[in-house]
């Protein structure tokens, strides 16, 4: 059987008919180490109230992504890549994913759900094409539907930085929209919308790419012929077992004399006879009988054969269905396949102890960690960063408009993100903005596992603590030494664990300081033999060593939070009123002189030159369905990207609500009345220094 068919059967959770278990074993093996006991996404830098962490947890919970981690990892390994799609909605953000396939030169017999067109350098997305199937259950279409699930429809989305085109087909459309050869029916409906985001809200996670822009390959693409050969070998072994597995009776008597037919009859209730499970009845086969009885007949050798003459012959022939050499070759071939895939053979019996098993599975863990870096760190975590960036952009845009209500002469085009952060976090100025997230420097989201595959024994934990103590005795700091005991904790969490007083280390360092002080006093009382009239302590200065001891002691007693400036070079959200150069961290003061009136400056479409509206009333939506069929790759209860509606034009692709997009109409609402904000001289109304929390120190 072809490898692509086996992979497709695994994706569809169907029986492939293949005798080889290399494909499912390899996928399950890596998925186990890629997801372990669950994933947790952490923000490296957050405000004191941890708004970023709470926002990310809310997005993950709303999308129920913990239910789909194993499925996404399986698609990633089997098909060669996953495309993440982020969609802002009225009440949050929806995250969806689509798998790769043969259209991306990944693996045959598995059709891709997306195709990405990159720029010449292979780093910037120019266009993303997504296709998927849904079922139209409208009354008009249900009349012509071939099944009860509805009329089959296909949707193709073409996402660019300035436009989004949605096409609906009766059949499966091609992904290569630039191929004009035809061969497929045209779209029955086409809608084009302005992408007011100004960027493509997609992130591709390719499996083992060779270069930027490579869509990745399936793990089984390069060994597909070998997997098919192993399947043939396993099939031959199974056929031998079925053919020669039972012994053959050799006798001089007739068949009827040595064999007897038996019939087992079991009673069945009416429920069991109708195909339902009934524990009170005995069901001997799957065929129902009209009389409520089920019977099964088979033959067996009679238990007693009498009157056997001396000239009669009885004997058994039991051939070996699988020779030892054949079995050894099949096992070694399977082991070599798993090794080429970056895993191990789960049926390998060469290891016996738990330590050997754990060490051998370190190869699987190393392979899974590299794939997890692509799928979780550079994939899902990047999508979450886009969500945070978008929320902070909403806040920044509204904060600038609020500044105009304070002082109409402020040039908001010169207001930088650094200045806004200083006003909010350092100057502690109260503001009425309740939409989005207040910016707090650099956005960097990482992942970690909730637990490992192999739990540490008490002896392992004891050895780690001893190792940590030995590192401290060598002069390694406590924060770095904790990596041996808590390797999965973030820097902030390890600092929180060191919030107490390290009395043992403190006593040791104070003892060293006292010894240095005693040596310094003694040297001060001894004359320098090379310089008469000068104390020896001036030649061997102990004060520098004592300063070093106090520096280390001060570091051990005060682990504080760090702060990173925002790096907006890779922020796709910087368009419209703010350019990357304006938000690059400049500390120039807010200038006045140019009066801005009307709506805030927004981005313009490069295609039409028309302004991109802040309302998303005319943006696209992926059609939804109340019945899910072929749900591979979708992370929602329906096929829609914006609600439980089956009409494509009823919802929007973005944020049609002014409360989330910083429209100027927002400031006319009662809860944003300018009568409750600070007076124009707001810098002078800041609280006293002693009453304000100290802003975290910046690195460097």
Phi, psi and omega in degrees: 000141182292146184295321179300323178292323177295318179295317179297321177295323177294319179297318180279358183056049179241163177283121184277338184081005180271142178276342181280140179249016182295314183296304181295325180294318180294317180295313181296325181295311180288323179298323179300318182275342178277335180247329178050238181259024179116162181244150176224133181253130187237148175261129181293329183224128183215159179285169183303330179272000178055049180291324179296314180298317179296323179294316180296317178299323179294318179295315180296320180290320180296324180271354179053045186291337180296340177285340190246004183301314181293321178294319179295317179296323178296316178297321180299315182287317188285320188260340176106000179170162179223136175254124177265138180232126179253131178231117172293139178233180181295325186247016179155222182222137175253136182241129181229162181216151182222146186261161181274185182181204187291334177297336176261020180058035183269298181202142182287161176070359176242112183280135181281152176260356182207164173211135183246131176252117183261166174287181184297331180274355176076016184243326181260132176284129175261328179200142176235129179245127181234138175227151178196166184251145173216173182237123181276117182249023175294152183304323181292324181277331179295336180292325181260002184293145179279342181217175183286346181282345178120182180275128182290132177226153176238140179242136174235123178255131173245108187254122174237175181291335183245336182223158174227123182248130180242124181238140179243131183235158171279330178241180183287121181273158176283156178276329181281090183289344181272357177273113185262018181290338179082214181092008178217158182288145179290167181290142177274346178205134180226129178229135178242140184223156176277130177275095183284353173294325182085004178208167179272114184279052182230150175223128180260136176245092180278146180272114178053061179286154179267332185202165178300135182093350177284130182278000176087173181224156172291149178299335186262003183293318186278345180238027182295319179295321180292323177294320178293324176294319178295325176295321177295318179297316180295322178296321178294321178295317179296321179294321177296321180294317179293326184278315187248012183287331181263141179291152180255129180272126176251119183211157177272352179272168180282166181297319184293336182281333184253348180246146175226145179267135178238149179230124177254124182243131179238145178281147179227140171282172179296323181296318180291325179292339178269004176102359179272157180279127181222113184290341183279350181244161180254115181254114186268339175207180184269001180267129180276144177250151184291331184271007181081012179244153177231130184233151177220128180248142175205168181249149175209160179289138181297142183293331183230126175242112183258171177056049179273120180277166182291335181272354180279158187233131174225138178184162180243143173245117182239091179286160178274107184292329181230116180287154179301322179294320179294318179295319180294321179293317180297319180293318180293326178293319178294321178296320178295324178296313178297324177294321178292333179276356180090013179238198177229160179284116181293343179265007180290125182256019182282350179242149186231320184273163180294323179297321178293319179297315181295321179291320181293323179285357173297331175295317178295319180297321179295318177295318180293325180295321178293321178289324178295326178299321179286316187281317186265310184289306182269004179243274183295320179297324178293323177296318177296325176296322177298320178298316179295317179300319180294320178296319179290329176295319177301318180295315183298317181298318180287327178295321177296320178293326177293323177298325177294326177290334177282312181218104182297344182274359180288132175273098186290344177290343179261359179280123183261163178295325178299320179292321178296318178297322179294319180296320186281310191264326181268313179278346177056043179278129178286143181220159182266006185287124181238015182241139179080193180241136176291132182296145180215058174078207187295142177252115178215118183247130177240169179238160172206166182266145177286340179191159182269168178291312178256116180289145178286137176279164176304326178293322178297318179296321179295318180295325178294319179294322177295319178297321178297318179295323178294323177296320179294326178292335177279353179105005177287136180295158182297323182295319178285326181290334179293344177299332180287330181266319182235075184289340185266353181283147177284169181298320180294321181290324177291325175294324178295326178290336180265024181284346179275193181259116177282081189296324181292314178294321178300317179296321180295315181292322177294325176296319177296320180296317179297321178296318178295323179294317178297320177295322179295320179294318180294319179292333179291339181264000181251136181280141178290121182293338181264353181214095183295141180086003180238137181289149181293340180294338177287332177280314179254084185282116179271351184292327178294321177294321179293324176296321178296320179297316181291328177296314178294320180295321178294323178293321180291334182266351183217089172263110182254169179284150177254164182221130178249137176292154180289131176253106188258017182292327180252025181269109181284354184275353184277087175213169180084241186286343185231129175258163179304325180291331181284333182250029183273005177105017178294142182252021179292146183292160178291124182264154178236172177130327179254118182274126179255130178233161178082200183285157178293156179293134182234169180288159178240151179287130178290342182274317185249342183077000180278150179293144177277118185289153176281340176271145185252036186293334184247026179263162192279168179217138175287129183301145183251168178210146179279345178242127181264129174226137184053062188273016183301124172094353181257139186252043180213172180283353177213179183276356183278152175259012182204027176134176183269059178236144183260002179257131188290335188259008184271340181238183185230161180276348185231234187238089181283003183260128181296336182293340183253354184241010173069032177294151182295337178295341181299326186279358175265358181280153185300321184286354176241036180294135181285357179283344182259000182273178183290156177292168182302332180269049186299332179298331182278350182262012180289153181292163178301157183298319184291343180265357183258140174291146183283133178292139181302145180290146177277152177289142177086000000 
